């Protein structure tokens, strides 16, 4: 599950999901969301099982995607 997917599930469970647009309505809100996803990848929740090599590779790819996306968003703001 991606960091974006995790955030969606958490917001839905808390009853906070009023819209399906995870990035918000501006470049700044999208930057904030992507920064949060990157932070969550770098700081997994305590008590999570050790990640396999394959999981670590997928997380690195996901983070690389978010970082590239973040650079594009910063160009817009």
C-alpha angles and dihedrals in degrees: 000000000000125000087249090054092050092051090049092052092048093049091046092050091051091049091243098118105104096151137032093224103102093183098056125223103295141048089250093055090047090051090051091050094048092047088053091051092050091048091051091052091051093045111042118191116271115262097031115140120257110276121241121235090257092052091049090052092050091049091050090051092048091050091048089052092050092047092051090046090049091055090053091049092050089055088058096051 
